[in-house]
Amino acid sequence: MIDILHIDWYEVSKTVLSRQTEGGRLVRLYRAGAPRLENGEIIYSSPELNIQIQIKPCTCIILKTDDLNTIAHFSFDVGNRHLPLFWFEDEVVLAYDGQLFPALKEQYGDRVLLDMRVLSPAFALQNFGRTTVR
């Protein structure tokens, strides 16, 4: 049997996490110095039960372009706010920010849109060898 533990994208590196699974089991994680949790990761396994991490989808700001100059400018604009960026095939993605979205929409037009995504640490862009997800 698989029981799912839902977490938000920004909780993947939390040191202490206490939450109930879909099946109602209380799970407490103490993870000092442990690697980030990954979507689909099994955090507990026994012959009767596996507990699996599922990162919840969230509303995201998405830049759709193949123009490297636009990607660079967008990354700079977002980077000034110290927000983590994620890369999905041909999209630069970040979690929704109500103050930033209108400004990006004005600057980048139809290339910026809102959609739901799972922000997995595997897709986080790195800055000087460290991922931006904290």
C-alpha positions as CSV (number, residue, x, y, z in Angstrom):
1,M,0.0,0.0,0.0
2,I,1.2,3.5,-0.8
3,D,0.2,6.5,1.3
4,I,0.9,10.0,0.1
5,L,2.4,12.9,2.1
6,H,1.6,16.1,0.3
7,I,4.0,19.0,0.8
8,D,4.4,22.5,-0.8
9,W,7.4,23.2,-3.1
10,Y,9.1,25.5,-0.5
11,E,9.0,22.7,2.1
12,V,11.5,20.4,0.3
13,S,14.4,21.5,2.5
14,K,12.6,22.0,5.8
15,T,14.5,20.5,8.7
16,V,11.3,19.7,10.7
17,L,8.1,18.7,9.0
18,S,5.0,17.4,10.7
19,R,1.9,16.5,8.7
20,Q,-0.7,13.9,8.1
21,T,-0.7,11.7,5.0
22,E,-3.7,11.1,2.7
23,G,-4.4,8.0,4.8
24,G,-4.4,10.0,8.1
25,R,-1.1,8.8,9.4
26,L,0.9,11.4,11.3
27,V,4.4,11.8,9.9
28,R,7.2,13.8,11.5
29,L,10.4,14.3,9.7
30,Y,13.6,15.5,11.3
31,R,16.1,16.1,8.5
32,A,19.0,18.2,9.7
33,G,21.6,18.1,6.9
34,A,19.5,15.8,4.7
35,P,19.1,16.3,1.0
36,R,16.0,18.0,-0.4
37,L,12.9,15.9,-0.7
38,E,12.0,15.0,-4.3
39,N,8.6,14.5,-5.8
40,G,7.8,10.8,-5.8
41,E,10.4,10.0,-3.2
42,I,9.6,7.1,-0.8
43,I,10.4,8.3,2.7
44,Y,9.2,5.2,4.6
45,S,9.0,1.6,3.4
46,S,7.9,-1.6,5.1
47,P,6.3,-4.8,3.6
48,E,2.9,-3.3,4.4
49,L,3.3,0.4,3.7
50,N,5.2,2.9,1.6
51,I,4.9,6.6,2.3
52,Q,5.6,8.7,-0.8
53,I,6.3,12.5,-1.1
54,Q,4.0,14.4,-3.5
55,I,4.8,18.1,-4.1
56,K,1.5,20.0,-4.5
57,P,1.0,21.9,-7.8
58,C,0.9,25.7,-7.3
59,T,0.1,28.7,-9.4
60,C,3.1,29.8,-11.3
61,I,4.3,32.6,-13.5
62,I,5.6,31.2,-16.8
63,L,7.8,32.7,-19.4
64,K,7.5,31.0,-22.8
65,T,10.2,32.0,-25.2
66,D,13.2,30.5,-27.0
67,D,15.0,33.9,-27.1
68,L,18.0,33.7,-24.8
69,N,18.2,37.5,-24.5
70,T,14.6,37.6,-23.2
71,I,15.3,34.7,-20.8
72,A,18.4,36.6,-19.5
73,H,16.4,39.8,-18.9
74,F,13.5,37.9,-17.3
75,S,16.0,36.1,-15.0
76,F,17.6,39.3,-14.0
77,D,14.2,40.9,-13.2
78,V,13.2,38.0,-11.1
79,G,16.6,37.5,-9.6
80,N,16.5,41.0,-8.1
81,R,13.7,39.8,-5.9
82,H,15.7,36.6,-4.9
83,L,12.9,34.3,-6.1
84,P,13.9,30.8,-7.2
85,L,13.5,30.0,-10.9
86,F,12.7,26.6,-12.4
87,W,13.3,25.3,-15.9
88,F,10.8,23.1,-17.7
89,E,11.8,22.3,-21.3
90,D,11.1,25.7,-23.0
91,E,9.8,27.6,-20.0
92,V,11.2,29.6,-17.2
93,V,8.9,29.2,-14.2
94,L,8.5,30.8,-10.7
95,A,5.9,30.6,-8.0
96,Y,3.2,33.2,-8.4
97,D,3.9,36.6,-6.8
98,G,0.9,39.0,-6.9
99,Q,3.1,42.1,-7.1
100,L,5.6,40.8,-9.7
101,F,3.1,39.2,-12.1
102,P,1.5,42.5,-13.4
103,A,5.0,44.0,-13.9
104,L,6.3,41.0,-15.8
105,K,3.1,40.8,-17.9
106,E,3.4,44.4,-18.8
107,Q,7.1,44.0,-19.8
108,Y,6.9,40.6,-21.6
109,G,3.3,40.6,-22.8
110,D,1.8,37.3,-24.1
111,R,5.1,35.5,-23.4
112,V,4.2,35.6,-19.6
113,L,1.2,33.6,-18.4
114,L,-0.2,31.8,-15.3
115,D,-0.5,28.1,-15.0
116,M,-0.3,25.3,-12.4
117,R,3.0,23.4,-12.1
118,V,4.8,21.1,-9.6
119,L,8.0,23.0,-8.6
120,S,10.3,20.1,-8.0
121,P,13.9,20.8,-6.8
122,A,15.1,18.7,-9.7
123,F,14.1,21.6,-12.0
124,A,15.5,24.5,-9.9
125,L,18.0,26.6,-11.7
126,Q,21.3,26.9,-9.9
127,N,23.2,30.0,-8.9
128,F,27.0,29.5,-8.3
129,G,26.6,25.8,-7.7
130,R,23.8,26.1,-5.2
131,T,20.2,25.6,-5.9
132,T,18.0,28.5,-5.3
133,V,15.3,26.5,-3.4
134,R,15.7,26.8,0.3
